[in-house]
Amino acid sequence: MSDVTQLLDAAAAGDRQAAAELLPLVYEQLRQLAAAKMSAENPGHSLDATELVHEAYLRLTGKQAFESRSHFLRAAAAGMRRILIDHARARKAAKRGGGQRVAFAAELVPAEQAAVDLEALHEALTRLAALQPKVAELVQLRYFGGLTIAEAAALLEIAPRTADAWWAYARAWLATELRQS
């Protein structure tokens, strides 16, 4: 069992010292995930990557047990997704009728998909998860976690070719769903 896994277990059991020791070990990876997500946000976003990391970390530690570092990072990507969705919904509610658009990272999606409403993406991804949970998790890791195909494949314990095929399927499926919404 790795040091990170042991610290995750201790933090989940309520050990505040373990939670404090854990943050430096995973902070840089979380910061990279958050920076990738925030780079797709419009300028002037009220959250920055550091705030996103801290909020995700606070939501994750002490609430659940994690099997491994990869399980923690997967949960962090999901947590960042929820935080950004909540933030987008709050902005939308505050700006009557105004929706914040989020551009996909250029290397992740075809050029014809310039910008996507984050809330519509969340809803479409939820529908995809009901049909193809592993494919939806891959999208979450790539889009909200900022991982490459190879990194996501390793976390999902699938072959990179399989991940690549799932990614192509998910992009097409989501493009159709988002056009319809």
N, C-alpha and C positions, 0 to 999 in steps of 0.2 A: 504494500500500500504506500503510495507516495506521500510526501509531506503535505502537499496541497489537499489530498483526499482526507488525511487525518485532521487537518485544520478545518476543513469543511464539515466533517463529522462533529468535531468539538464545537464549532460555531453553531451548528444546528441544535446542539444540546444546550446552548445558552452560554457557552464559555466566551466571555467578551474579550479576553486576552487572545484567544485563538482567532477571533474575528479581526482583531487589530493586527495580528501577525499575517493573516491571509491577504489583506489588501495589497501590501507591497509585492506579493508574489504573483498576483493576477492583474494588478492595476494596468500595466502596460498593454496587455492584450485587450482588456476592457476599453482602455482609452483608444486603441486603434479601431476597435469595433465602433465605438461612439463617433470618432472622427470621421469614419467612412459614412456613417449615417448622417451626420450633421453637414457634411460637404454637399449632400443632395438637397438640403433645406435651403429656402430662400434666405438671402442676406437679411440681417435684422431679426432673426429668430430669437425669441427671448430665452431659449435654452442654449447652452453651449455644451461642447463635448464633455467637459469636466463635470458639469451639473448632471448630465445624462448618466455618466458613469456612477457618480455618487448616489443618485436616486435609485438606479438599478441595483447597485451593491447593497444599499440599505434594505431594499425590498427582498433581496435574495438571502442575506445572511440571517440566521436565527429562525428562519421560517420552515425550512425543509432540509432533508438530508440529501446529499449528492453522492453518487457512486464513484465519480471520478472528476478530474479536471475538465474533461470534455463534456460531461453531463452538466457541470457548472456553467461552462461557456455557452452551451445550448440554451440553458435556462436564462442566462444573461441576455442572449440575443432575443429571446421571447420577451423578456422583461423590458428591454429597450423598445421593442415593437409596441408593447402596451403603453409605455410612457409616451412615446411619440403620438400614438393614436389618441390617448387621453388629452394630450396637449393640443392636437389638431381639433378635436371635438370642442374643447374649451374655447379655442380661438374662433371656431365657426359659430358657436353660441354667442360669443361676445360681438361678433361682426355679423349682424343680421344678414343672412343670405350670402355672406362672403365665405368662400371656401379657399383654403390654402392649397396650392398645388405643389407637389414635390416631384422633381425630375429624377428619373432613374439614372444611376451612374452609367455613363456611356458604354463602358466595356461590358455591362451586364445585360443590356437589352438592345433590340434592334433600333436603328435610328428613327424609324417611323413612329415610335412611341416617345414623344417629346416629354410630356409631363403627365402625371397621374394624380388624381385626388387620393390622398392617403387614406381617408376613410373608405372610399370605394375599393381601394386595394385591399384593405383589411377585410371588408365584407366578402370580396371575391376569394381571398385567401382562406377565409373561414369555410366557404362553400367547397373549395378545393380540398381542404383538410377532411371534410366529411366523406369525400369520394376517394381521395388518395392521400392519406395522412403523411406518408414518407415523402411524397413529392412536395407537399405543402411545407414540410419541415426543411426540405432542401431550399425552397424559395426563401423561407424565413432566415436560414443561415446565410444565404447569399445576399439577399437584399437588406435585411435588418442586421445581420451579423457581419456583413462585409467580407465574407470568406470567399476564397477561390473555389473552383470546382474540386480541385484536389483536396483542399482543406475540409470542405463540406463532406466529400466522399469518405475521408478518413474518420470524421466524427460520426457519420451515419453507418460506418463499417460496410461500405459498398465499393464496388470498383469505380474508378473515375469515369470509365466509359458508360456505366450505368447512370452515374450522376449526370453526365453530359446529356444522355438521352432523356432523362427525367427533366432536366433543365429546359431542353428544347420543347418538350411536351408542355411544361408548366407555362413557359412564355407564351406559347400559342393559345393555351387554354385561358390564361389570364387576359390576354389581348382581346379575345372574343368576349369574355365576361365584362371587361371594362368598357368595351365599345357598346355593349347592350345596356349598361347602367347609366 
